[in-house]
């Protein structure tokens, strides 16, 4: 069943509006100068590392450690990504370099 241009545009607009709303709502609920509840502050501190941890587990869950190259490209890429992040504290840089390194390793080295 082909999707019409109008339907595609409608889907894009709904997704854009929902994304915008999720970005705006916290500023409406907690305006500048209003005290942020301790629970929200706690969630702000712990959710980012928890989500990153879940993403790492999800990305590495099907790594073939029993077959050659035994997860070596993944291990190298994760180590470089983590090391670069600890060194530079730049998410975009560490994730970008880690991704490019992983692609080079699996396409050209292993």
FIKOLZA-1660 file (N, C-alpha, C; in steps of 0.1 Angstrom, whole numbers, plus 5000, padded with zeros to 4 digits):
% residues 110
   i   px   py   pz ch aa at
   1 5008 4988 5000  A  X  N
   1 5000 5000 5000  A  X CA
   1 5009 5012 5000  A  X  C
   2 5009 5021 4990  A  X  N
   2 5017 5033 4989  A  X CA
   2 5012 5043 4999  A  X  C
   3 5021 5050 5005  A  X  N
   3 5018 5061 5014  A  X CA
   3 5018 5074 5006  A  X  C
   4 5007 5081 5008  A  X  N
   4 5006 5094 5001  A  X CA
   4 5015 5105 5007  A  X  C
   5 5018 5115 4999  A  X  N
   5 5026 5126 5004  A  X CA
   5 5020 5133 5016  A  X  C
   6 5007 5135 5015  A  X  N
   6 4999 5141 5026  A  X CA
   6 5000 5133 5039  A  X  C
   7 4999 5120 5038  A  X  N
   7 5000 5112 5050  A  X CA
   7 5014 5112 5056  A  X  C
   8 5024 5112 5047  A  X  N
   8 5038 5113 5052  A  X CA
   8 5040 5126 5059  A  X  C
   9 5035 5137 5053  A  X  N
   9 5037 5150 5059  A  X CA
   9 5030 5151 5072  A  X  C
  10 5018 5145 5073  A  X  N
  10 5010 5145 5086  A  X CA
  10 5018 5137 5097  A  X  C
  11 5024 5126 5093  A  X  N
  11 5032 5119 5103  A  X CA
  11 5044 5127 5107  A  X  C
  12 5051 5133 5098  A  X  N
  12 5062 5141 5102  A  X CA
  12 5058 5153 5111  A  X  C
  13 5047 5159 5108  A  X  N
  13 5042 5170 5117  A  X CA
  13 5038 5166 5131  A  X  C
  14 5032 5154 5132  A  X  N
  14 5028 5149 5145  A  X CA
  14 5041 5145 5153  A  X  C
  15 5050 5139 5146  A  X  N
  15 5063 5135 5153  A  X CA
  15 5070 5148 5158  A  X  C
  16 5071 5158 5149  A  X  N
  16 5078 5170 5152  A  X CA
  16 5071 5177 5164  A  X  C
  17 5057 5178 5164  A  X  N
  17 5050 5184 5175  A  X CA
  17 5052 5176 5188  A  X  C
  18 5052 5163 5187  A  X  N
  18 5054 5155 5200  A  X CA
  18 5068 5157 5205  A  X  C
  19 5078 5158 5196  A  X  N
  19 5092 5160 5200  A  X CA
  19 5093 5174 5206  A  X  C
  20 5088 5184 5200  A  X  N
  20 5088 5198 5205  A  X CA
  20 5082 5198 5219  A  X  C
  21 5070 5192 5220  A  X  N
  21 5063 5192 5233  A  X CA
  21 5071 5186 5244  A  X  C
  22 5078 5175 5241  A  X  N
  22 5086 5169 5252  A  X CA
  22 5098 5178 5256  A  X  C
  23 5102 5186 5247  A  X  N
  23 5113 5196 5251  A  X CA
  23 5108 5208 5258  A  X  C
  24 5095 5212 5255  A  X  N
  24 5090 5224 5261  A  X CA
  24 5083 5222 5275  A  X  C
  25 5077 5211 5277  A  X  N
  25 5069 5208 5289  A  X CA
  25 5077 5210 5302  A  X  C
  26 5089 5205 5303  A  X  N
  26 5097 5207 5315  A  X CA
  26 5099 5222 5319  A  X  C
  27 5100 5231 5308  A  X  N
  27 5102 5245 5311  A  X CA
  27 5089 5251 5315  A  X  C
  28 5078 5246 5311  A  X  N
  28 5065 5251 5315  A  X CA
  28 5061 5246 5329  A  X  C
  29 5064 5234 5332  A  X  N
  29 5061 5228 5346  A  X CA
  29 5071 5234 5356  A  X  C
  30 5083 5236 5353  A  X  N
  30 5093 5241 5362  A  X CA
  30 5099 5254 5357  A  X  C
  31 5092 5265 5358  A  X  N
  31 5098 5278 5352  A  X CA
  31 5110 5282 5360  A  X  C
  32 5118 5291 5354  A  X  N
  32 5130 5296 5360  A  X CA
  32 5126 5302 5373  A  X  C
  33 5134 5299 5384  A  X  N
  33 5131 5305 5397  A  X CA
  33 5123 5296 5406  A  X  C
  34 5115 5286 5400  A  X  N
  34 5107 5277 5408  A  X CA
  34 5116 5266 5413  A  X  C
  35 5114 5262 5425  A  X  N
  35 5121 5251 5431  A  X CA
  35 5118 5237 5424  A  X  C
  36 5128 5230 5420  A  X  N
  36 5126 5217 5414  A  X CA
  36 5125 5207 5425  A  X  C
  37 5115 5198 5425  A  X  N
  37 5114 5188 5435  A  X CA
  37 5126 5179 5436  A  X  C
  38 5130 5174 5448  A  X  N
  38 5141 5166 5450  A  X CA
  38 5141 5153 5441  A  X  C
  39 5129 5147 5440  A  X  N
  39 5127 5135 5432  A  X CA
  39 5131 5138 5417  A  X  C
  40 5127 5149 5412  A  X  N
  40 5131 5152 5398  A  X CA
  40 5146 5155 5397  A  X  C
  41 5152 5161 5406  A  X  N
  41 5166 5163 5406  A  X CA
  41 5173 5150 5407  A  X  C
  42 5169 5141 5415  A  X  N
  42 5175 5128 5416  A  X CA
  42 5174 5120 5403  A  X  C
  43 5162 5120 5397  A  X  N
  43 5160 5114 5384  A  X CA
  43 5169 5120 5373  A  X  C
  44 5171 5133 5373  A  X  N
  44 5180 5140 5364  A  X CA
  44 5194 5135 5365  A  X  C
  45 5198 5131 5377  A  X  N
  45 5212 5127 5380  A  X CA
  45 5214 5112 5376  A  X  C
  46 5204 5104 5378  A  X  N
  46 5206 5089 5376  A  X CA
  46 5201 5084 5363  A  X  C
  47 5192 5090 5356  A  X  N
  47 5186 5085 5344  A  X CA
  47 5196 5085 5333  A  X  C
  48 5204 5095 5331  A  X  N
  48 5214 5095 5320  A  X CA
  48 5223 5084 5320  A  X  C
  49 5230 5081 5332  A  X  N
  49 5239 5070 5332  A  X CA
  49 5232 5056 5330  A  X  C
  50 5220 5056 5336  A  X  N
  50 5212 5043 5334  A  X CA
  50 5208 5041 5320  A  X  C
  51 5204 5051 5313  A  X  N
  51 5201 5049 5298  A  X CA
  51 5213 5046 5290  A  X  C
  52 5224 5052 5293  A  X  N
  52 5237 5049 5286  A  X CA
  52 5241 5035 5288  A  X  C
  53 5239 5030 5301  A  X  N
  53 5242 5016 5304  A  X CA
  53 5234 5007 5297  A  X  C
  54 5221 5010 5296  A  X  N
  54 5211 5001 5288  A  X CA
  54 5215 5001 5274  A  X  C
  55 5219 5012 5268  A  X  N
  55 5223 5012 5254  A  X CA
  55 5235 5004 5251  A  X  C
  56 5245 5005 5260  A  X  N
  56 5257 4997 5259  A  X CA
  56 5254 4982 5259  A  X  C
  57 5246 4978 5269  A  X  N
  57 5242 4964 5270  A  X CA
  57 5234 4960 5257  A  X  C
  58 5225 4968 5253  A  X  N
  58 5217 4965 5241  A  X CA
  58 5226 4963 5228  A  X  C
  59 5236 4972 5227  A  X  N
  59 5245 4972 5215  A  X CA
  59 5254 4960 5216  A  X  C
  60 5258 4955 5228  A  X  N
  60 5268 4944 5229  A  X CA
  60 5262 4931 5232  A  X  C
  61 5248 4930 5233  A  X  N
  61 5242 4917 5237  A  X CA
  61 5244 4906 5227  A  X  C
  62 5246 4909 5214  A  X  N
  62 5247 4899 5204  A  X CA
  62 5261 4898 5199  A  X  C
  63 5271 4902 5206  A  X  N
  63 5285 4902 5202  A  X CA
  63 5289 4887 5202  A  X  C
  64 5294 4882 5191  A  X  N
  64 5298 4868 5190  A  X CA
  64 5312 4866 5197  A  X  C
  65 5312 4863 5210  A  X  N
  65 5325 4861 5217  A  X CA
  65 5331 4848 5215  A  X  C
  66 5324 4838 5210  A  X  N
  66 5329 4824 5208  A  X CA
  66 5334 4823 5194  A  X  C
  67 5331 4831 5185  A  X  N
  67 5335 4831 5171  A  X CA
  67 5345 4842 5168  A  X  C
  68 5355 4839 5159  A  X  N
  68 5365 4849 5156  A  X CA
  68 5357 4862 5150  A  X  C
  69 5361 4873 5153  A  X  N
  69 5373 4878 5161  A  X CA
  69 5370 4879 5176  A  X  C
  70 5361 4872 5181  A  X  N
  70 5358 4871 5195  A  X CA
  70 5355 4884 5202  A  X  C
  71 5348 4893 5195  A  X  N
  71 5344 4906 5201  A  X CA
  71 5355 4916 5202  A  X  C
  72 5366 4914 5195  A  X  N
  72 5377 4923 5196  A  X CA
  72 5374 4937 5190  A  X  C
  73 5367 4938 5179  A  X  N
  73 5364 4951 5174  A  X CA
  73 5355 4959 5183  A  X  C
  74 5345 4952 5189  A  X  N
  74 5336 4959 5199  A  X CA
  74 5344 4963 5211  A  X  C
  75 5352 4954 5216  A  X  N
  75 5360 4958 5228  A  X CA
  75 5369 4970 5226  A  X  C
  76 5376 4970 5214  A  X  N
  76 5385 4981 5211  A  X CA
  76 5377 4994 5210  A  X  C
  77 5365 4993 5203  A  X  N
  77 5357 5005 5200  A  X CA
  77 5352 5011 5214  A  X  C
  78 5347 5002 5222  A  X  N
  78 5341 5006 5235  A  X CA
  78 5353 5012 5244  A  X  C
  79 5364 5006 5244  A  X  N
  79 5375 5011 5252  A  X CA
  79 5380 5025 5247  A  X  C
  80 5381 5027 5234  A  X  N
  80 5384 5040 5228  A  X CA
  80 5374 5050 5231  A  X  C
  81 5361 5046 5230  A  X  N
  81 5350 5056 5233  A  X CA
  81 5350 5060 5247  A  X  C
  82 5352 5050 5256  A  X  N
  82 5352 5054 5271  A  X CA
  82 5364 5062 5274  A  X  C
  83 5376 5058 5269  A  X  N
  83 5388 5065 5272  A  X CA
  83 5388 5079 5267  A  X  C
  84 5383 5081 5255  A  X  N
  84 5382 5094 5249  A  X CA
  84 5372 5103 5257  A  X  C
  85 5361 5097 5261  A  X  N
  85 5351 5105 5269  A  X CA
  85 5357 5109 5282  A  X  C
  86 5364 5100 5289  A  X  N
  86 5370 5103 5302  A  X CA
  86 5380 5115 5300  A  X  C
  87 5388 5114 5289  A  X  N
  87 5398 5124 5286  A  X CA
  87 5393 5137 5282  A  X  C
  88 5383 5138 5272  A  X  N
  88 5379 5150 5267  A  X CA
  88 5365 5155 5272  A  X  C
  89 5357 5146 5278  A  X  N
  89 5344 5149 5283  A  X CA
  89 5335 5155 5272  A  X  C
  90 5336 5149 5260  A  X  N
  90 5328 5154 5249  A  X CA
  90 5320 5143 5243  A  X  C
  91 5307 5142 5245  A  X  N
  91 5299 5131 5241  A  X CA
  91 5299 5129 5226  A  X  C
  92 5298 5140 5218  A  X  N
  92 5298 5139 5204  A  X CA
  92 5311 5134 5198  A  X  C
  93 5322 5139 5204  A  X  N
  93 5335 5134 5199  A  X CA
  93 5337 5120 5202  A  X  C
  94 5335 5116 5215  A  X  N
  94 5337 5102 5218  A  X CA
  94 5328 5092 5211  A  X  C
  95 5316 5095 5210  A  X  N
  95 5306 5086 5203  A  X CA
  95 5310 5086 5188  A  X  C
  96 5313 5097 5182  A  X  N
  96 5316 5098 5168  A  X CA
  96 5329 5090 5165  A  X  C
  97 5339 5092 5173  A  X  N
  97 5352 5085 5170  A  X CA
  97 5350 5070 5172  A  X  C
  98 5343 5067 5183  A  X  N
  98 5341 5052 5186  A  X CA
  98 5333 5046 5174  A  X  C
  99 5323 5052 5169  A  X  N
  99 5315 5047 5158  A  X CA
  99 5324 5045 5146  A  X  C
 100 5331 5056 5142  A  X  N
 100 5339 5055 5130  A  X CA
 100 5350 5044 5132  A  X  C
 101 5356 5043 5143  A  X  N
 101 5366 5033 5146  A  X CA
 101 5360 5019 5145  A  X  C
 102 5349 5017 5150  A  X  N
 102 5342 5004 5149  A  X CA
 102 5339 5000 5135  A  X  C
 103 5334 5010 5127  A  X  N
 103 5332 5007 5113  A  X CA
 103 5344 5004 5105  A  X  C
 104 5355 5011 5108  A  X  N
 104 5368 5008 5101  A  X CA
 104 5373 4994 5105  A  X  C
 105 5371 4991 5118  A  X  N
 105 5376 4978 5123  A  X CA
 105 5368 4966 5116  A  X  C
 106 5355 4967 5116  A  X  N
 106 5347 4956 5111  A  X CA
 106 5348 4956 5095  A  X  C
 107 5350 4967 5089  A  X  N
 107 5350 4967 5074  A  X CA
 107 5364 4965 5068  A  X  C
 108 5374 4969 5075  A  X  N
 108 5387 4969 5069  A  X CA
 108 5398 4960 5076  A  X  C
 109 5396 4958 5089  A  X  N
 109 5406 4951 5097  A  X CA
 109 5402 4937 5100  A  X  C
 110 5390 4934 5105  A  X  N
 110 5386 4921 5109  A  X CA
 110 5378 4915 5098  A  X  C
% end
